[in-house]
């Protein structure tokens, strides 16, 4: 079962209300996405920790409804 890009964005924004989120459907199949997430919540966190935080925000859907997610994460400039 595929997952809609709007659902992915919504879950991420629930966890990180200040986040700037961009989702791209890489294959048009609703199964392979790229996401860019920029939030102050990532400040002081390693890239691995940032990605783990996003996966946690997806509440277990990664590997189930969501097959593949290429993540780019960062802290806002000046944060």
C-alpha positions in Angstrom: 0.0 0.0 0.0 1.5 3.3 -1.1 1.7 6.5 1.0 0.7 9.9 -0.2 3.3 12.7 -0.1 0.8 15.0 1.8 0.6 12.3 4.5 4.4 12.1 4.9 4.6 15.9 5.1 1.8 16.0 7.7 3.4 13.4 10.0 6.7 15.3 9.8 5.1 18.6 10.5 3.2 17.1 13.5 6.6 16.2 15.0 8.4 19.4 13.9 5.8 22.2 13.6 8.5 24.7 12.6 9.9 22.5 9.8 10.2 23.4 6.2 9.3 20.2 4.4 9.6 19.3 0.7 8.5 15.9 -0.6 9.2 14.6 -4.1 7.7 11.4 -5.5 10.8 10.0 -7.3 9.1 7.4 -9.5 5.4 8.5 -9.5 4.5 5.3 -7.7 3.8 6.6 -4.2 6.4 4.3 -2.9 9.8 6.0 -3.4 10.2 9.6 -2.1 12.9 12.1 -1.4 12.3 14.5 1.5 14.1 17.6 2.6 13.4 18.6 6.2 14.8 21.8 7.7 14.1 22.4 11.4 15.7 23.9 14.5 15.0 20.6 16.3 18.0 19.2 14.5 20.5 21.7 16.1 23.4 19.8 17.7 22.3 16.4 16.3 24.3 14.3 14.0 23.0 13.5 10.5 22.2 10.0 11.7 20.2 11.3 14.7 18.4 13.8 12.5 17.3 10.9 10.2 16.3 8.8 13.1 14.1 11.7 14.3 12.3 11.9 11.0 11.8 8.1 10.9 10.3 8.3 14.4 8.0 11.0 13.2 6.7 8.6 10.5 5.4 6.3 13.3 6.5 2.9 11.9 5.3 3.5 8.3 8.9 3.4 7.0 9.3 -0.1 5.5 5.6 -0.7 5.4 3.4 1.9 3.6 6.5 3.8 2.7 9.1 1.7 0.9 11.9 4.2 0.3 12.7 7.7 1.6 15.9 9.6 0.6 16.4 12.1 3.3 18.2 15.5 3.3 18.1 17.1 6.7 19.5 20.4 8.1 19.1 23.2 10.6 17.9 26.6 9.3 20.5 29.1 8.5 21.4 31.2 11.6 19.9 28.7 14.0 
